[in-house]
């Protein structure tokens, strides 16, 4: 069975969105708090940045 070129393009776009969203989630849950602690950011600023990254992950 052959695949339609539009189906493969849509699949690649969905995979890219999934990977980007997962990257934003990983950054907001693990990387951002570690970097914020290392450079001495306050917890309220860290929480605000995590919220912004999670909203960006949901939009992708």
C-alpha positions in Angstrom: 0.0 0.0 0.0 1.4 3.4 -0.9 1.3 6.5 1.3 -0.2 9.7 0.2 2.5 12.5 0.3 0.1 14.7 2.2 -0.2 12.0 4.9 3.6 11.9 5.4 3.9 15.7 5.6 1.1 15.9 8.2 2.8 13.1 10.2 6.1 14.9 10.2 4.4 18.1 11.3 2.7 16.4 14.1 5.9 14.7 15.2 7.7 18.1 15.2 5.0 19.7 17.3 5.1 16.8 19.7 8.8 17.0 20.1 8.7 20.8 20.6 6.0 20.5 23.2 7.9 17.8 25.0 11.0 20.0 24.9 9.1 22.9 26.4 7.7 20.6 29.2 11.2 19.2 30.0 12.6 22.7 30.1 10.0 24.0 32.4 10.0 21.1 34.8 13.7 20.2 35.0 16.1 22.6 33.3 14.6 25.9 34.2 14.4 25.3 38.0 18.0 24.0 38.0 19.3 27.0 36.1 17.3 29.4 38.2 18.7 27.9 41.4 22.2 28.0 40.0 22.0 31.8 39.1 20.0 32.7 42.2 16.6 33.6 40.7 13.7 34.0 43.2 11.1 31.3 43.4 8.3 33.6 42.2 10.2 34.5 39.0 11.0 30.8 38.4 7.3 29.9 38.8 6.3 32.6 36.3 8.8 31.4 33.8 7.6 27.8 34.2 4.1 29.0 33.6 5.1 30.8 30.4 6.9 27.7 29.1 4.0 25.5 29.8 1.6 27.8 28.0 4.0 27.8 25.0 4.0 24.0 25.1 0.2 23.9 25.0 0.1 26.3 22.0 2.4 24.1 19.9 
